[in-house]
Amino acid sequence: MTGTRIHPMAVVEPGAQIGPGCEIGPFAVIGPEVTLGAGVVVKPHGVVTGWTEIGDETVIFPGAVVGEVPQDLKFRGERTRLVVGKRCKIREGATLNTGTEGGGGVTRIGDDVLMMTGAHVGHDAILGDRVILANQAAIAGHCQIGDDVIIGGLSGVHQWVRVGKGAIIGAVTMVTNDVVPYGLVQGPRGVLDGLNLVGLKRRGVDRREITALRAAYQMLAQGEGSFLDRARKLAEENDSDYVREMTDFILGASDRSFLTPK
């Protein structure tokens, strides 16, 4: 454990695997089935428990609880996991639960994820890379959150919902249906209110691709046939990678219906 610093008032249970360069602060608790990658920081009063793997250079802030059992009444103590990627920041009071046997057995967080104060990720959820959960945002069990998604403060995502890559959810919004990639959702009962144009521009997406996405969105909103019929037609007629990502998402397997354009 080269360069590792463990405060004498921390609790690191036998069996825990601590990578090189880790820092574990006073009153932190590391459980016996935890693996910390290189350079992980667990600040005072942080808790990492369960069968949990933390990627390199992730920082866990005071009061965060990472790897506790699911908030699912069907859970009966089965052996399930939590995997957190590299360079994540898990802020004060955030909570992440392990998976359930019925949901695949693993909760998975990508790289470079920011969970702000009090954010929650439930059992069997899958988060992509560079996801941001603002203060008190809550992701229910079995959700799938794509890369580069931003979820505003005090917002909730219903269980089994999929949120596509690059989408943005406004603050104080309840999301009960799937959100297409690059969608913009806002309102107390979330509605699809356009595209995340600001996010696309910030990532340097080519203007032609943005124009193609806007045209695709209009077709999904106003074209002939059902929502799925319009998506199938788009898939056949459009050669934009971004539009293809959207149509693949819509036509993929889902346990929920969709938020559709107004």
C-alpha positions as semicolon CSV with decimal commas, in nm:
position;residue;x (nm);y (nm);z (nm)
1;M;0,000;0,000;0,000
2;T;0,265;0,248;-0,112
3;G;0,185;0,603;-0,004
4;T;-0,143;0,503;0,158
5;R;-0,251;0,703;0,462
6;I;-0,506;0,558;0,703
7;H;-0,598;0,768;1,005
8;P;-0,565;0,574;1,332
9;M;-0,930;0,651;1,414
10;A;-1,056;0,502;1,086
11;V;-1,205;0,149;1,081
12;V;-1,071;-0,070;0,801
13;E;-1,206;-0,420;0,846
14;P;-0,993;-0,728;0,771
15;G;-1,034;-0,838;0,410
16;A;-1,064;-0,489;0,264
17;Q;-0,829;-0,426;-0,029
18;I;-0,675;-0,079;-0,019
19;G;-0,491;0,041;-0,330
20;P;-0,171;0,246;-0,336
21;G;-0,194;0,614;-0,252
22;C;-0,534;0,593;-0,081
23;E;-0,629;0,833;0,198
24;I;-0,878;0,728;0,465
25;G;-0,982;0,991;0,715
26;P;-1,084;0,972;1,082
27;F;-1,407;0,787;1,164
28;A;-1,435;0,654;0,810
29;V;-1,550;0,291;0,784
30;I;-1,429;0,049;0,515
31;G;-1,604;-0,291;0,507
32;P;-1,440;-0,631;0,465
33;E;-1,548;-0,685;0,101
34;V;-1,451;-0,341;-0,025
35;T;-1,185;-0,281;-0,289
36;L;-1,044;0,071;-0,321
37;G;-0,845;0,149;-0,635
38;A;-0,532;0,361;-0,647
39;G;-0,555;0,710;-0,504
40;V;-0,908;0,679;-0,363
41;V;-0,989;0,929;-0,090
42;V;-1,248;0,852;0,178
43;K;-1,294;1,163;0,390
44;P;-1,390;1,168;0,761
45;H;-1,713;0,983;0,841
46;G;-1,742;0,835;0,491
47;V;-1,875;0,477;0,483
48;V;-1,790;0,221;0,214
49;T;-1,944;-0,119;0,281
50;G;-2,089;-0,425;0,108
51;W;-1,933;-0,600;-0,191
52;T;-1,815;-0,274;-0,340
53;E;-1,543;-0,174;-0,584
54;I;-1,430;0,190;-0,606
55;G;-1,231;0,303;-0,910
56;D;-0,902;0,494;-0,905
57;E;-0,895;0,852;-0,776
58;T;-1,260;0,860;-0,671
59;V;-1,331;1,086;-0,372
60;I;-1,596;1,000;-0,112
61;F;-1,694;1,296;0,105
62;P;-1,804;1,309;0,471
63;G;-2,132;1,138;0,549
64;A;-2,165;0,955;0,219
65;V;-2,277;0,592;0,247
66;V;-2,158;0,376;-0,041
67;G;-2,253;0,010;-0,082
68;E;-2,531;-0,039;0,170
69;V;-2,810;-0,290;0,103
70;P;-3,098;-0,200;-0,131
71;Q;-3,411;-0,017;-0,022
72;D;-3,620;-0,300;-0,163
73;L;-3,853;-0,506;0,054
74;K;-3,790;-0,808;-0,169
75;F;-3,420;-0,807;-0,079
76;R;-3,334;-1,108;0,135
77;G;-2,963;-1,059;0,188
78;E;-2,845;-1,210;-0,141
79;R;-2,485;-1,138;-0,236
80;T;-2,490;-0,844;-0,477
81;R;-2,243;-0,573;-0,584
82;L;-2,177;-0,205;-0,639
83;V;-1,913;-0,095;-0,890
84;V;-1,808;0,272;-0,901
85;G;-1,581;0,399;-1,177
86;K;-1,274;0,620;-1,179
87;R;-1,245;0,984;-1,073
88;C;-1,598;1,006;-0,937
89;K;-1,693;1,259;-0,671
90;I;-1,949;1,138;-0,419
91;R;-2,042;1,437;-0,208
92;E;-2,172;1,476;0,146
93;G;-2,469;1,257;0,238
94;A;-2,495;1,083;-0,098
95;T;-2,604;0,718;-0,097
96;L;-2,545;0,431;-0,339
97;N;-2,695;0,084;-0,293
98;T;-2,586;-0,257;-0,414
99;G;-2,798;-0,455;-0,661
100;T;-3,064;-0,719;-0,612
101;E;-3,080;-1,074;-0,739
102;G;-3,392;-0,997;-0,943
103;G;-3,234;-0,692;-1,103
104;G;-2,910;-0,844;-1,225
105;G;-2,712;-0,826;-0,902
106;V;-2,505;-0,514;-0,965
107;T;-2,540;-0,137;-0,944
108;R;-2,286;0,027;-1,175
109;I;-2,155;0,385;-1,189
110;G;-1,937;0,504;-1,477
111;D;-1,626;0,721;-1,473
112;D;-1,611;1,091;-1,384
113;V;-1,956;1,096;-1,226
114;L;-2,046;1,378;-0,987
115;M;-2,305;1,305;-0,719
116;M;-2,378;1,622;-0,528
117;T;-2,500;1,652;-0,169
118;G;-2,772;1,404;-0,075
119;A;-2,803;1,244;-0,419
120;H;-2,915;0,881;-0,430
121;V;-2,864;0,589;-0,670
122;G;-3,087;0,290;-0,607
123;H;-3,034;-0,083;-0,661
124;D;-2,948;-0,220;-1,004
125;A;-2,925;0,125;-1,162
126;I;-2,668;0,175;-1,438
127;L;-2,510;0,519;-1,482
128;G;-2,282;0,606;-1,771
129;D;-1,977;0,830;-1,775
130;R;-1,974;1,200;-1,680
131;V;-2,324;1,194;-1,532
132;I;-2,407;1,478;-1,292
133;L;-2,668;1,435;-1,018
134;A;-2,733;1,771;-0,855
135;N;-2,824;1,815;-0,488
136;Q;-3,089;1,570;-0,361
137;A;-3,151;1,412;-0,703
138;A;-3,275;1,054;-0,673
139;I;-3,237;0,765;-0,919
140;A;-3,470;0,475;-0,843
141;G;-3,394;0,108;-0,888
142;H;-3,330;-0,046;-1,232
143;C;-3,286;0,290;-1,409
144;Q;-3,042;0,335;-1,696
145;I;-2,879;0,678;-1,726
146;G;-2,669;0,743;-2,037
147;D;-2,337;0,923;-2,070
148;D;-2,327;1,301;-2,014
149;V;-2,673;1,322;-1,856
150;I;-2,740;1,607;-1,610
151;I;-3,019;1,566;-1,353
152;G;-3,120;1,882;-1,168
153;G;-3,158;1,929;-0,795
154;L;-3,454;1,773;-0,611
155;S;-3,550;1,573;-0,920
156;G;-3,648;1,207;-0,924
157;V;-3,630;0,935;-1,187
158;H;-3,891;0,657;-1,157
159;Q;-3,780;0,295;-1,141
160;W;-3,709;0,123;-1,475
161;V;-3,686;0,455;-1,663
162;R;-3,411;0,502;-1,924
163;V;-3,258;0,845;-1,980
164;G;-3,068;0,868;-2,307
165;K;-2,719;1,006;-2,361
166;G;-2,675;1,380;-2,329
167;A;-3,023;1,452;-2,192
168;I;-3,085;1,715;-1,926
169;I;-3,350;1,704;-1,653
170;G;-3,445;2,036;-1,494
171;A;-3,468;2,093;-1,120
172;V;-3,769;1,973;-0,917
173;T;-3,884;1,738;-1,194
174;M;-4,036;1,393;-1,167
175;V;-3,945;1,171;-1,463
176;T;-4,182;0,877;-1,509
177;N;-4,110;0,774;-1,870
178;D;-3,808;0,719;-2,093
179;V;-3,622;1,029;-2,216
180;V;-3,473;1,031;-2,566
181;P;-3,100;1,106;-2,607
182;Y;-3,024;1,481;-2,594
183;G;-3,375;1,558;-2,469
184;L;-3,464;1,848;-2,238
185;V;-3,715;1,762;-1,965
186;Q;-3,863;2,005;-1,716
187;G;-4,174;2,072;-1,509
188;P;-4,315;1,923;-1,187
189;R;-4,436;1,623;-1,387
190;G;-4,159;1,608;-1,644
191;V;-4,243;1,679;-2,007
192;L;-4,011;1,658;-2,307
193;D;-3,966;2,026;-2,392
194;G;-3,702;2,023;-2,665
195;L;-3,337;1,925;-2,698
196;N;-3,041;1,987;-2,471
197;L;-2,894;2,236;-2,718
198;V;-2,672;2,402;-2,459
199;G;-2,511;2,069;-2,370
200;L;-2,459;1,978;-2,736
201;K;-2,288;2,309;-2,807
202;R;-2,070;2,284;-2,497
203;R;-1,943;1,945;-2,615
204;G;-1,854;2,091;-2,954
205;V;-2,105;1,888;-3,155
206;D;-2,094;1,990;-3,521
207;R;-2,363;2,238;-3,625
208;R;-2,483;2,001;-3,900
209;E;-2,547;1,728;-3,642
210;I;-2,740;1,970;-3,421
211;T;-2,949;2,075;-3,722
212;A;-3,018;1,708;-3,799
213;L;-3,125;1,646;-3,440
214;R;-3,359;1,945;-3,444
215;A;-3,519;1,823;-3,766
216;A;-3,552;1,474;-3,620
217;Y;-3,716;1,613;-3,307
218;Q;-3,970;1,804;-3,518
219;M;-4,050;1,490;-3,714
220;L;-4,098;1,294;-3,392
221;A;-4,331;1,569;-3,271
222;Q;-4,535;1,628;-3,585
223;G;-4,486;1,345;-3,834
224;E;-4,745;1,094;-3,945
225;G;-4,820;0,774;-3,760
226;S;-4,741;0,675;-3,402
227;F;-4,431;0,785;-3,215
228;L;-4,263;0,451;-3,289
229;D;-4,366;0,471;-3,657
230;R;-4,195;0,811;-3,683
231;A;-3,882;0,676;-3,515
232;R;-3,868;0,383;-3,759
233;K;-3,901;0,619;-4,054
234;L;-3,624;0,840;-3,915
235;A;-3,398;0,538;-3,877
236;E;-3,449;0,447;-4,240
237;E;-3,404;0,796;-4,384
238;N;-3,133;0,961;-4,173
239;D;-2,757;0,904;-4,176
240;S;-2,668;1,126;-3,876
241;D;-2,491;0,933;-3,599
242;Y;-2,670;1,143;-3,338
243;V;-3,013;1,084;-3,489
244;R;-2,930;0,713;-3,521
245;E;-2,845;0,709;-3,150
246;M;-3,185;0,860;-3,076
247;T;-3,379;0,618;-3,296
248;D;-3,189;0,315;-3,165
249;F;-3,281;0,425;-2,814
250;I;-3,650;0,469;-2,899
251;L;-3,670;0,137;-3,081
252;G;-3,477;-0,052;-2,810
253;A;-3,626;-0,261;-2,533
254;S;-3,802;-0,059;-2,265
255;D;-4,009;-0,126;-1,955
256;R;-4,171;0,220;-1,972
257;S;-4,343;0,435;-2,232
258;F;-4,178;0,756;-2,358
259;L;-4,195;1,122;-2,282
260;T;-4,294;1,249;-2,626
261;P;-4,244;1,596;-2,778
262;K;-4,510;1,852;-2,701
